Amino acid sequence: MKITIINTTDIEYKNNVFSKDDLTIINTSSLKISTCLGCFDCWVKTPGKCIIKDDMDEILRKTILADIVIYISDVLVGYISGKLKLIHDRTLPLIHPYMDIYKGEFHHLRRYPKYPKIGLVLIEKTAEIEDEVYRLIKNSYERLALNVRSELLFVIKDTVKLGGLKNELNHY
């Protein structure tokens, strides 16, 4: 099972932290990831490929090839970090512009036959994340998973040592 971890915190994690085969960790703190232009060229002019040339190409490739993608984010002002939101905005090339009805709602068609299952780790650095904030974030990730016709496996509150994630990874 291929697992890709996309870490958007300022802490650099290495693969040996998890003792798991087929695991890729992408630490985004040193990567160049530009803001989505909203041009929709990834749908019209270069289907499936963003016209911006930066490190996002590699993140998209490793995301779509994974069986599970796990996002790690600080919680800032009651939501995920701006860096993780930026990454989600740039995943637009992974879906088609065309829509159909899925589970009674309009959703974009898949561009690829398989999408990874999703996990989210919310880092508690100084204080515990409030239940309402947790529910809001979890709900938005349930919607994200639904949008790509995938599954949200877990949303966990964790510390910078990632003990909760290590326990969760033992299931996969």
C-alpha positions, -999 to 999 in steps of 0.1 A, spaced: 0 0 0 15 33 -11 11 61 14 20 98 7 22 122 36 20 159 27 33 179 57 25 216 56 39 224 91 73 240 97 86 207 112 105 185 88 96 148 92 117 120 77 106 86 65 124 68 94 100 84 118 73 59 108 91 26 100 67 19 71 75 6 36 61 24 6 58 57 25 67 91 10 68 122 31 66 156 13 77 184 36 63 215 19 82 242 39 110 245 14 89 239 -17 78 265 -42 40 263 -45 23 292 -63 -12 304 -59 -38 290 -83 -45 316 -110 -81 304 -115 -75 304 -152 -89 268 -157 -62 261 -183 -58 227 -165 -93 219 -178 -93 236 -212 -58 242 -227 -37 216 -209 -62 190 -196 -50 175 -163 -18 197 -162 -14 230 -145 3 257 -165 22 269 -134 57 254 -132 65 248 -96 68 219 -71 31 212 -72 35 189 -102 54 164 -80 28 167 -52 0 160 -77 18 130 -92 26 114 -58 -10 121 -46 -27 104 -75 -3 74 -74 -9 68 -36 -35 45 -21 -37 69 9 -28 105 11 -24 120 46 -22 158 51 -5 173 82 -15 208 91 -13 233 120 -47 247 130 -46 285 126 -75 308 132 -98 279 135 -89 261 103 -62 243 84 -31 263 74 -30 286 44 -3 263 29 -26 233 29 -55 253 16 -32 265 -13 -23 229 -20 -60 218 -22 -67 248 -45 -40 235 -68 -55 200 -71 -80 212 -97 -62 194 -125 -71 160 -109 -108 163 -118 -127 170 -150 -147 202 -155 -177 180 -164 -202 171 -138 -228 144 -131 -249 134 -101 -232 114 -75 -250 104 -42 -278 128 -51 -255 159 -56 -236 174 -86 -199 166 -85 -171 168 -110 -162 136 -130 -130 118 -121 -100 123 -143 -84 91 -131 -99 57 -123 -86 56 -87 -82 83 -61 -64 79 -28 -82 76 5 -77 106 27 -64 111 62 -58 144 81 -36 151 111 -43 184 129 -13 194 150 -19 207 185 11 228 193 1 249 223 -35 242 231 -61 216 224 -82 221 193 -117 229 202 -144 203 194 -163 228 172 -132 236 151 -125 199 148 -160 192 136 -158 220 110 -125 208 96 -137 171 96 -169 181 77 -149 199 50 -127 169 45 -157 146 43 -169 169 15 -134 169 -1 -134 131 -1 -169 130 -16 -159 154 -43 -133 130 -56 -155 99 -48 -130 87 -23 -132 81 15 -120 100 45 -103 75 67 -95 96 97 -91 131 111 -69 131 143 -56 157 167 -20 150 173 12 165 187 44 174 168 57 139 178 29 123 157 22 94 181 -15 93 170 -5 91 134 20 63 141 -8 44 158 -32 51 129 -6 39 103 -4 5 120 -39 -2 106 -26 1 70 
